[in-house]
Amino acid sequence: MRGGLRLQILLLLGGLLLLAFIPLFFAVATYTSVTLQQIRVGHARALGRAIAAHVAEARGNRTGEDLMSLLRSEIGTEGVEAIGVYGLDGQRVAAAGELLAVDDLPRIAVNREALREVSAESSVLTVTVPSQGGPVVAVLRVDDQSARAAPLVRLVGLYTALVALALLVIAYFALTRLIVRPLDALARAAERVAGGGARRLAVPKTSVRELADLGASLGVMTERLLHEEDKLRRKIDEVERATERLKEAQDRLVRSERLASVGRLAAGLAHEIGNPISALMGLEDLVLAGGLTPDEEHDFLTRMRKETERIHRILRDLLQFARPAAQPLAGEDEQEPGDVDTAARDTAALVAPQRSLQDISLELEVAPGLPAVSLGNEQLMQVILNLVMNAADAVGAGGKVRVAATRTGNRVRLLVEDDGPGVDPRVQAQLFEPFVTTKDVGKGTGLGLAVCRGLVEAAGGSITLDTEYARGARFVVDLPIHS
């Protein structure tokens, strides 16, 4: 877990204080110890010189007994434990003091000034002072000054710790007031804006220039983001409205193309409907003329009924095909999912009365047991009808149109192919775009294939032209199986 800015800065500052004060503490302690050591040595040297000078001055004027008395009187003065008098040959001629201290006196002394520490553990020094009669050596016990330095060193350590602690406390409150609190306030203001609780960033006041600049920059950024959000919302609203308009236009286009297909069918069915109507009129005239036997009248009425049912069936199929998919006839339910076999056979039955298709061979090859697809029967009929009518227009009299359907994996593949001249390569790339047609002016709107593609792709399928088919034109429709 990462610490906050304040904790990290305090840890860094604490580390810097340790790096700065610990070497300083040891430097002060070492300097104090060395200084006290120098003072101790200087004091011992001065004391030894004074005693040796006094003894050297007295040795020429006093007898041996007086000299020993003088030596014994000096013992104990300022830590003097033993005094030795030596001749010019370096041999000791007289000595006084404690037995152990006398043993510290050198056996032979050189007539020159010297200072020697007897033992590092005993704090005993021997001071040799030269004189005209021979050197004088004094053994002095000096106090260990480190004990005196310890309080000073502890005082310095305590002062250093207090200064470091005071700096950390001051730094803590300064960081809290100048940095942490303004940053926390800025973060809370940003969270309110991000959560939708505020539309503007309330920048807290601070005396730190960098934080004030940061708050101002965040305020500008927030204003810009809010402005961009408003623009995006407006764009989304525009896109939604455009999508609604596009959907409405697409529905109108599908409806128009459906009605156009019905119009094409109605023109071909006029003759078929006209024949039964003419038969009905003739039979009605015979019935109205009278003079018929009951059997003849019943026969005429039966024929009139059949012709009427034939007309009704044709008109019902046209009406069912032409009506919008979202508006089913009264008493009927929407037909979903779609059955390719049923749609293909209903389409074939619908176009069978067409005079333009009576000289054309229409073959159906639908594999048995095909699963239902996600495109409804009415949309399937519109797609198949459009492709069949286009194929019929392309092949002309004596041509052949084939409708086949098989299952390929998790899809149903529908093929509509003919043995006509095929599709002009110049329009193959734009064949499914609106208002693109290969028919003469006035014979096609160029919307049929575009509507077919919209219906198929809306159901998650695809419709393509098989450009490798060389014996005419082949359209391939792949539809997902309804789950």
C-alpha positions as CSV (number, residue, x, y, z in Angstrom):
1,M,0.0,0.0,0.0
2,R,1.5,3.3,-1.0
3,G,1.7,6.1,1.5
4,G,0.4,9.6,1.0
5,L,2.4,12.6,-0.2
6,R,2.8,13.9,3.3
7,L,4.1,10.6,4.7
8,Q,6.5,10.1,1.8
9,I,7.9,13.7,2.2
10,L,8.2,13.2,6.0
11,L,10.0,9.9,5.5
12,L,12.4,11.6,3.0
13,L,13.0,14.5,5.3
14,G,13.6,12.1,8.2
15,G,16.1,10.3,6.2
16,L,17.9,13.5,5.2
17,L,18.0,14.6,8.9
18,L,19.5,11.2,9.8
19,L,22.1,11.6,7.1
20,A,22.9,15.1,8.3
21,F,22.7,14.8,12.1
22,I,24.2,11.4,12.8
23,P,27.6,12.3,11.2
24,L,27.4,15.6,13.0
25,F,26.8,13.9,16.3
26,F,29.8,11.5,15.9
27,A,31.9,14.4,14.6
28,V,31.1,16.4,17.8
29,A,31.7,13.4,20.0
30,T,35.1,12.7,18.4
31,Y,36.2,16.3,18.4
32,T,35.3,16.6,22.1
33,S,37.2,13.4,23.0
34,V,40.3,14.5,21.0
35,T,40.2,18.0,22.5
36,L,39.9,16.6,26.1
37,Q,42.7,14.2,25.3
38,Q,44.9,17.1,24.1
39,I,44.0,19.1,27.2
40,R,44.9,16.1,29.4
41,V,48.2,15.7,27.8
42,G,49.0,19.4,27.9
43,H,48.1,19.5,31.6
44,A,50.2,16.5,32.4
45,R,53.2,17.9,30.5
46,A,52.9,21.3,32.2
47,L,52.6,19.7,35.6
48,G,55.6,17.4,35.0
49,R,57.7,20.3,33.8
50,A,56.9,22.3,36.9
51,I,57.7,19.5,39.3
52,A,60.8,18.4,37.4
53,A,62.1,22.0,37.3
54,H,61.5,22.3,41.0
55,V,63.3,19.1,41.8
56,A,66.2,19.9,39.4
57,E,66.6,23.3,41.1
58,A,66.6,21.7,44.6
59,R,68.9,18.8,43.8
60,G,72.0,21.0,43.6
61,N,71.4,22.8,46.9
62,R,70.1,19.9,49.1
63,T,71.5,16.8,50.5
64,G,70.2,13.4,49.6
65,E,68.0,13.3,52.6
66,D,66.5,16.7,51.9
67,L,66.0,15.8,48.3
68,M,64.1,12.7,49.2
69,S,62.0,14.7,51.6
70,L,61.3,17.1,48.8
71,L,60.4,14.3,46.5
72,R,58.0,12.8,49.0
73,S,56.4,16.1,49.6
74,E,55.6,16.4,45.9
75,I,53.9,13.0,45.8
76,G,50.1,13.4,45.6
77,T,50.2,16.9,44.1
78,E,47.9,17.1,41.1
79,G,48.0,13.3,40.7
80,V,51.7,12.8,41.0
81,E,52.3,9.2,42.1
82,A,56.1,8.9,41.7
83,I,59.2,11.0,41.0
84,G,62.6,9.7,39.8
85,V,65.9,11.6,39.7
86,Y,68.5,10.4,37.2
87,G,72.1,11.2,36.6
88,L,73.7,12.3,33.4
89,D,74.4,8.7,32.6
90,G,70.7,8.0,32.7
91,Q,70.9,5.9,35.9
92,R,68.3,6.5,38.6
93,V,69.8,8.0,41.7
94,A,66.7,8.7,43.8
95,A,63.0,7.8,43.6
96,A,59.9,8.4,45.8
97,G,56.3,7.4,45.6
98,E,54.0,4.4,45.6
99,L,55.6,1.1,44.9
100,L,53.5,0.3,41.8
101,A,54.1,3.8,40.4
102,V,57.9,3.6,41.1
103,D,57.9,0.4,39.0
104,D,56.5,2.6,36.1
105,L,59.6,4.7,36.2
106,P,62.1,3.9,33.4
107,R,65.3,2.1,34.4
108,I,67.4,4.4,32.2
109,A,66.2,7.8,31.3
110,V,67.4,9.9,28.3
111,N,68.1,13.5,29.1
112,R,65.5,15.0,26.8
113,E,61.9,15.9,27.2
114,A,59.5,13.1,26.6
115,L,55.9,12.1,27.4
116,R,54.9,8.5,27.5
117,E,51.6,6.8,28.3
118,V,52.4,3.8,30.5
119,S,49.2,1.9,29.7
120,A,46.1,2.8,27.6
121,E,43.9,1.2,30.3
122,S,45.5,2.8,33.4
123,S,45.6,6.5,32.4
124,V,49.2,6.9,33.8
125,L,51.7,9.1,32.0
126,T,55.5,9.5,32.6
127,V,56.9,13.0,31.9
128,T,60.6,13.3,31.4
129,V,62.1,16.8,31.8
130,P,65.8,17.3,31.0
131,S,68.1,19.3,33.4
132,Q,71.8,20.1,33.9
133,G,72.3,17.4,36.5
134,G,70.3,14.8,34.6
135,P,66.6,14.1,33.7
136,V,63.8,14.1,36.2
137,V,60.9,11.7,35.5
138,A,57.4,12.1,37.1
139,V,54.6,9.5,37.0
140,L,51.2,11.2,36.9
141,R,47.7,9.6,37.1
142,V,45.3,11.7,35.1
143,D,41.5,11.5,35.2
144,D,39.7,9.9,32.2
145,Q,38.1,12.9,30.6
146,S,35.7,10.8,28.5
147,A,33.4,10.6,31.5
148,R,33.4,14.3,31.6
149,A,32.7,14.4,27.9
150,A,29.7,12.0,28.1
151,P,27.2,14.6,29.4
152,L,28.2,17.0,26.7
153,V,27.9,14.4,24.0
154,R,24.5,13.3,25.4
155,L,23.4,17.0,25.5
156,V,24.4,17.4,21.9
157,G,22.6,14.2,20.9
158,L,19.4,15.3,22.8
159,Y,19.6,18.7,21.1
160,T,20.0,17.1,17.7
161,A,17.0,14.8,18.3
162,L,14.9,17.7,19.5
163,V,15.8,19.8,16.5
164,A,15.1,16.9,14.1
165,L,11.7,16.2,15.8
166,A,10.8,19.9,15.7
167,L,11.7,20.0,12.0
168,L,9.5,17.0,11.3
169,V,6.6,18.4,13.3
170,I,6.9,21.7,11.6
171,A,7.2,20.0,8.2
172,Y,4.1,17.9,9.0
173,F,1.9,20.9,9.8
174,A,3.3,22.9,6.9
175,L,2.7,20.0,4.4
176,T,-0.8,19.5,5.8
177,R,-1.8,23.2,5.6
178,L,0.0,24.2,2.4
179,I,-0.3,21.0,0.2
180,V,-2.3,18.1,1.6
181,R,-5.5,20.0,2.6
182,P,-5.7,21.9,-0.7
183,L,-5.0,18.7,-2.7
184,D,-7.7,16.9,-0.7
185,A,-10.2,19.7,-1.3
186,L,-9.3,19.7,-5.0
187,A,-9.8,16.0,-5.2
188,R,-13.2,16.1,-3.5
189,A,-14.3,18.9,-5.9
190,A,-13.1,16.8,-8.9
191,E,-15.0,13.8,-7.5
192,R,-18.2,15.8,-7.2
193,V,-17.9,16.9,-10.8
194,A,-17.1,13.4,-11.9
195,G,-20.0,11.9,-10.0
196,G,-22.5,14.5,-11.4
197,G,-23.0,16.3,-8.1
198,A,-21.6,19.5,-9.5
199,R,-21.3,21.0,-12.9
200,R,-18.4,23.3,-12.1
201,L,-15.1,22.6,-10.3
202,A,-14.9,24.6,-7.1
203,V,-11.2,25.4,-6.9
204,P,-10.1,25.8,-3.2
205,K,-8.1,28.9,-2.4
206,T,-4.4,28.4,-1.5
207,S,-1.3,30.5,-1.0
208,V,0.9,28.0,-2.9
209,R,1.4,29.2,-6.5
210,E,1.8,25.8,-8.0
211,L,-1.4,24.4,-6.4
212,A,-3.3,27.5,-7.5
213,D,-2.0,27.1,-11.0
214,L,-3.0,23.4,-10.9
215,G,-6.5,24.2,-9.6
216,A,-6.9,26.8,-12.4
217,S,-5.7,24.3,-15.0
218,L,-8.2,21.7,-13.7
219,G,-11.0,24.2,-13.7
220,V,-10.2,25.1,-17.4
221,M,-10.0,21.4,-18.2
222,T,-13.3,20.7,-16.5
223,E,-15.0,23.5,-18.3
224,R,-13.7,22.2,-21.6
225,L,-14.8,18.6,-20.8
226,L,-18.3,19.8,-19.8
227,H,-18.5,21.8,-23.0
228,E,-17.4,18.7,-25.0
229,E,-19.9,16.6,-23.1
230,D,-22.7,19.1,-24.0
231,K,-21.6,19.0,-27.6
232,L,-21.5,15.2,-27.5
233,R,-25.0,15.0,-26.0
234,R,-26.3,17.3,-28.7
235,K,-24.6,15.1,-31.3
236,I,-26.1,12.0,-29.8
237,D,-29.5,13.6,-29.9
238,E,-29.0,14.5,-33.5
239,V,-27.8,11.0,-34.3
240,E,-30.8,9.5,-32.6
241,R,-33.2,11.8,-34.5
242,A,-31.4,11.0,-37.7
243,T,-31.6,7.3,-36.9
244,E,-35.3,7.6,-36.4
245,R,-35.7,9.5,-39.6
246,L,-33.6,7.0,-41.4
247,K,-35.6,4.1,-40.0
248,E,-38.8,5.8,-41.0
249,A,-37.4,6.4,-44.5
250,Q,-36.3,2.8,-44.7
251,D,-39.8,1.6,-43.7
252,R,-41.2,3.9,-46.3
253,L,-38.7,2.5,-48.9
254,V,-39.6,-1.1,-48.0
255,R,-43.2,-0.3,-48.2
256,S,-42.8,1.5,-51.6
257,E,-40.8,-1.3,-53.0
258,R,-43.3,-3.8,-51.7
259,L,-46.1,-1.9,-53.3
260,A,-44.1,-1.6,-56.5
261,S,-43.7,-5.3,-56.6
262,V,-47.4,-5.7,-56.0
263,G,-48.0,-3.3,-58.9
264,R,-45.9,-5.4,-61.2
265,L,-47.8,-8.5,-60.0
266,A,-51.2,-6.7,-60.4
267,A,-50.4,-5.8,-64.0
268,G,-49.7,-9.5,-64.8
269,L,-52.7,-10.7,-62.8
270,A,-55.2,-8.4,-64.5
271,H,-55.8,-10.9,-67.2
272,E,-56.2,-13.8,-64.7
273,I,-58.7,-11.8,-62.7
274,G,-60.4,-10.5,-65.8
275,N,-61.2,-14.0,-67.0
276,P,-63.2,-15.1,-63.9
277,I,-64.9,-11.7,-63.7
278,S,-66.1,-12.2,-67.3
279,A,-67.2,-15.7,-66.5
280,L,-69.1,-14.4,-63.5
281,M,-70.8,-11.7,-65.5
282,G,-71.9,-14.3,-68.1
283,L,-73.2,-16.7,-65.5
284,E,-75.0,-13.9,-63.7
285,D,-76.8,-12.9,-66.9
286,L,-77.9,-16.4,-67.4
287,V,-79.3,-16.7,-63.9
288,L,-81.0,-13.3,-64.2
289,A,-82.6,-14.3,-67.5
290,G,-84.4,-17.2,-65.7
291,G,-85.8,-20.3,-67.3
292,L,-83.1,-22.5,-65.7
293,T,-83.8,-25.8,-64.1
294,P,-82.9,-26.1,-60.4
295,D,-79.9,-28.3,-61.3
296,E,-78.6,-25.8,-63.9
297,E,-79.1,-22.9,-61.5
298,H,-77.2,-24.8,-58.8
299,D,-74.4,-25.6,-61.3
300,F,-74.1,-22.0,-62.4
301,L,-74.0,-20.8,-58.7
302,T,-71.3,-23.4,-57.9
303,R,-69.2,-22.2,-60.8
304,M,-69.7,-18.6,-59.7
305,R,-68.6,-19.6,-56.2
306,K,-65.4,-21.1,-57.5
307,E,-64.6,-18.1,-59.7
308,T,-65.3,-15.8,-56.8
309,E,-63.0,-17.9,-54.5
310,R,-60.3,-17.8,-57.1
311,I,-60.4,-14.0,-57.3
312,H,-60.6,-13.8,-53.5
313,R,-57.5,-16.0,-53.1
314,I,-55.5,-14.0,-55.6
315,L,-56.4,-10.7,-54.0
316,R,-55.8,-12.0,-50.5
317,D,-52.3,-13.2,-51.4
318,L,-51.5,-9.7,-52.9
319,L,-52.9,-7.9,-49.9
320,Q,-51.0,-10.1,-47.5
321,F,-47.8,-9.5,-49.4
322,A,-48.3,-5.7,-49.7
323,R,-49.3,-4.9,-46.1
324,P,-46.5,-3.6,-43.7
325,A,-44.9,-6.3,-41.6
326,A,-45.7,-4.4,-38.4
327,Q,-49.4,-4.3,-39.2
328,P,-50.8,-7.9,-39.4
329,L,-54.3,-8.5,-40.6
330,A,-57.1,-8.7,-38.1
331,G,-57.0,-12.0,-36.2
332,E,-53.5,-12.9,-37.5
333,D,-50.2,-13.0,-35.6
334,E,-46.8,-12.0,-36.8
335,Q,-45.1,-14.8,-38.6
336,E,-41.7,-15.2,-37.0
337,P,-39.4,-17.0,-37.5
338,G,-39.5,-17.7,-41.2
339,D,-39.7,-21.0,-43.1
340,V,-37.7,-20.9,-46.3
341,D,-39.6,-23.9,-47.8
342,T,-43.0,-22.3,-47.2
343,A,-41.9,-18.9,-48.4
344,A,-40.4,-20.3,-51.6
345,R,-43.5,-22.3,-52.4
346,D,-45.9,-19.4,-51.6
347,T,-43.9,-17.1,-53.8
348,A,-44.0,-19.7,-56.6
349,A,-47.7,-19.9,-56.3
350,L,-48.0,-16.1,-56.2
351,V,-46.1,-15.6,-59.5
352,A,-47.6,-18.7,-61.2
353,P,-50.5,-16.7,-62.8
354,Q,-48.1,-14.1,-64.2
355,R,-48.3,-14.1,-68.0
356,S,-44.6,-13.1,-68.2
357,L,-43.7,-16.2,-66.2
358,Q,-45.8,-18.7,-68.1
359,D,-43.1,-19.2,-70.7
360,I,-40.3,-19.5,-68.1
361,S,-39.3,-22.6,-66.2
362,L,-39.3,-22.0,-62.4
363,E,-37.7,-24.8,-60.5
364,L,-37.8,-25.3,-56.7
365,E,-35.1,-27.4,-55.0
366,V,-35.6,-26.9,-51.2
367,A,-33.9,-29.5,-49.0
368,P,-36.3,-31.1,-46.6
369,G,-36.3,-30.4,-42.9
370,L,-34.7,-27.0,-43.1
371,P,-34.7,-25.1,-39.7
372,A,-36.5,-21.8,-39.2
373,V,-34.5,-18.6,-40.0
374,S,-34.5,-15.2,-38.3
375,L,-36.2,-13.5,-41.3
376,G,-40.0,-13.7,-41.3
377,N,-42.0,-15.3,-44.0
378,E,-43.3,-12.0,-45.5
379,Q,-39.8,-10.6,-45.7
380,L,-38.6,-13.9,-47.2
381,M,-41.3,-13.8,-49.8
382,Q,-40.4,-10.2,-50.7
383,V,-36.7,-11.2,-51.1
384,I,-37.5,-14.3,-53.2
385,L,-40.1,-12.5,-55.2
386,N,-37.7,-9.7,-56.1
387,L,-34.9,-12.0,-57.1
388,V,-37.3,-14.2,-59.1
389,M,-38.9,-11.3,-60.9
390,N,-35.5,-9.9,-61.8
391,A,-34.3,-13.3,-63.0
392,A,-37.5,-13.6,-65.2
393,D,-36.9,-10.2,-66.7
394,A,-33.3,-11.2,-67.5
395,V,-33.9,-14.6,-69.1
396,G,-37.0,-13.8,-71.2
397,A,-39.3,-16.5,-72.8
398,G,-37.9,-20.0,-72.7
399,G,-35.5,-19.2,-69.9
400,K,-35.0,-21.1,-66.7
401,V,-35.0,-19.8,-63.1
402,R,-34.0,-22.0,-60.2
403,V,-34.6,-21.5,-56.5
404,A,-32.6,-23.8,-54.1
405,A,-32.1,-23.9,-50.4
406,T,-29.8,-25.9,-48.2
407,R,-28.3,-25.8,-44.8
408,T,-24.6,-24.8,-44.3
409,G,-23.4,-25.0,-40.7
410,N,-25.5,-22.7,-38.6
411,R,-27.1,-20.9,-41.6
412,V,-29.5,-21.6,-44.3
413,R,-28.3,-20.7,-47.8
414,L,-30.8,-19.6,-50.4
415,L,-29.8,-19.6,-54.1
416,V,-31.7,-17.8,-56.9
417,E,-30.0,-18.4,-60.3
418,D,-30.9,-18.1,-63.9
419,D,-29.5,-18.9,-67.3
420,G,-29.7,-15.3,-68.7
421,P,-26.9,-13.0,-69.8
422,G,-25.7,-12.3,-66.3
423,V,-25.0,-9.0,-64.6
424,D,-22.9,-6.3,-66.4
425,P,-19.5,-6.2,-64.7
426,R,-19.6,-2.4,-64.7
427,V,-22.5,-2.4,-62.2
428,Q,-21.6,-5.4,-60.1
429,A,-19.8,-3.4,-57.4
430,Q,-22.8,-1.0,-57.0
431,L,-25.6,-3.6,-57.7
432,F,-27.0,-3.4,-54.1
433,E,-27.0,0.4,-53.9
434,P,-30.3,2.3,-54.2
435,F,-31.4,3.4,-57.7
436,V,-28.8,1.2,-59.5
437,T,-30.5,-0.9,-62.2
438,T,-29.7,-2.6,-65.5
439,K,-33.2,-2.3,-66.8
440,D,-34.5,0.3,-69.3
441,V,-35.8,3.6,-68.1
442,G,-39.3,3.2,-66.7
443,K,-39.0,-0.6,-66.2
444,G,-37.2,-0.6,-62.8
445,T,-36.7,1.7,-59.8
446,G,-33.3,0.3,-58.8
447,L,-34.5,-0.2,-55.2
448,G,-35.4,-3.9,-55.2
449,L,-32.0,-5.3,-54.4
450,A,-31.2,-2.4,-52.0
451,V,-34.4,-3.3,-50.0
452,C,-33.5,-7.0,-50.1
453,R,-30.1,-6.3,-48.7
454,G,-31.6,-4.2,-45.9
455,L,-34.1,-6.9,-45.0
456,V,-31.5,-9.7,-45.0
457,E,-28.8,-7.7,-43.1
458,A,-31.3,-6.6,-40.5
459,A,-31.9,-10.2,-39.8
460,G,-28.1,-10.9,-39.4
461,G,-27.7,-12.4,-42.8
462,S,-26.0,-11.5,-46.1
463,I,-26.9,-11.3,-49.8
464,T,-24.2,-11.3,-52.5
465,L,-23.9,-11.8,-56.2
466,D,-21.8,-14.9,-57.1
467,T,-19.4,-13.3,-59.6
468,E,-17.8,-16.7,-60.4
469,Y,-21.1,-18.1,-61.8
470,A,-20.7,-18.1,-65.6
471,R,-24.0,-19.6,-66.8
472,G,-26.1,-16.5,-66.0
473,A,-26.6,-14.8,-62.6
474,R,-26.7,-16.3,-59.2
475,F,-27.6,-14.5,-56.0
476,V,-26.6,-16.1,-52.7
477,V,-28.6,-15.3,-49.5
478,D,-27.3,-16.6,-46.2
479,L,-29.7,-16.4,-43.2
480,P,-28.9,-17.3,-39.6
481,I,-30.9,-20.1,-38.0
482,H,-33.5,-18.9,-35.5
483,S,-32.4,-19.9,-32.0
